[in-house]
């Protein structure tokens, strides 16, 4: 379930990107992601439904344990035409 509406209707803008949807996701309990270059990994080990937090069952994860460090990844492609916004991995 993704939420397609503008998140804050009182602040609607002509051009914006809705980042809701499927993202890659990974817990980093040892806080090694930066040192081990998680940002360069082809894929992370889980998927999450944004805008939901990983603790929520709506996120697709539903993990109640506290994790201080987590990683999200999604490739966003913004075309030259600012009126057309496309997201990969939807």
C-alpha positions as CSV (number, residue, x, y, z in Angstrom):
1,X,0.0,0.0,0.0
2,X,1.6,3.3,-1.1
3,X,0.2,6.7,-0.4
4,X,-0.1,8.7,-3.7
5,X,-1.4,12.0,-2.3
6,X,0.7,15.0,-1.7
7,X,1.9,14.6,1.9
8,X,1.2,18.1,3.1
9,X,-1.7,19.6,1.0
10,X,-1.3,23.0,2.6
11,X,2.2,23.3,1.0
12,X,1.5,21.9,-2.5
13,X,4.1,22.7,-5.1
14,X,3.9,22.5,-8.9
15,X,7.0,20.2,-9.1
16,X,7.8,17.5,-6.5
17,X,8.7,13.9,-6.4
18,X,6.7,11.3,-4.5
19,X,9.3,8.9,-3.1
20,X,6.7,6.5,-1.6
21,X,7.0,2.9,-2.8
22,X,9.5,0.0,-2.7
23,X,13.0,0.8,-1.6
24,X,15.9,-1.4,-0.8
25,X,16.7,-1.6,2.9
26,X,19.3,-3.0,5.3
27,X,19.9,-3.0,9.0
28,X,23.5,-2.0,10.0
29,X,23.6,-3.0,13.7
30,X,27.4,-3.0,13.8
31,X,27.6,0.5,12.2
32,X,29.9,-0.7,9.4
33,X,27.9,0.5,6.4
34,X,29.9,3.6,5.8
35,X,33.3,1.9,6.2
36,X,32.1,-1.1,4.1
37,X,30.6,1.2,1.4
38,X,27.0,0.0,1.7
39,X,26.2,3.1,-0.5
40,X,28.0,1.3,-3.4
41,X,26.3,-2.1,-2.9
42,X,24.3,-3.2,-6.0
43,X,21.4,-4.3,-3.7
44,X,20.6,-4.2,0.0
45,X,19.3,-7.3,1.7
46,X,15.7,-6.3,2.2
47,X,12.9,-4.3,0.7
48,X,10.7,-1.8,2.5
49,X,7.6,0.1,1.6
50,X,8.1,3.8,2.1
51,X,6.7,5.9,3.8
52,X,6.2,3.3,6.5
53,X,8.9,2.8,9.2
54,X,10.5,-0.7,9.4
55,X,8.6,-1.4,12.7
56,X,5.3,-1.2,10.9
57,X,3.8,-4.3,9.2
58,X,2.8,-2.0,6.4
59,X,6.5,-1.6,5.7
60,X,6.8,-5.2,4.7
61,X,9.4,-5.8,7.5
62,X,7.5,-5.4,10.8
63,X,10.7,-5.7,12.9
64,X,10.1,-4.4,16.5
65,X,13.8,-4.5,17.6
66,X,15.5,-1.2,17.8
67,X,18.2,-0.7,15.2
68,X,20.2,2.5,15.5
69,X,21.6,2.4,12.0
70,X,19.7,1.5,8.8
71,X,20.3,2.1,5.1
72,X,17.7,2.9,2.4
73,X,18.5,2.8,-1.3
74,X,16.5,3.9,-4.3
75,X,17.6,5.1,-7.7
76,X,15.7,8.2,-8.7
77,X,15.8,9.3,-12.4
78,X,14.9,12.9,-13.0
79,X,14.5,13.6,-16.8
80,X,15.4,16.9,-18.4
81,X,11.7,17.8,-18.6
82,X,11.0,18.9,-15.0
83,X,7.3,18.3,-15.6
84,X,7.9,14.6,-16.0
85,X,9.2,12.7,-13.0
86,X,10.0,9.0,-13.1
87,X,11.2,6.7,-10.4
88,X,13.0,3.4,-10.9
89,X,12.3,0.2,-8.9
90,X,8.6,1.0,-8.3
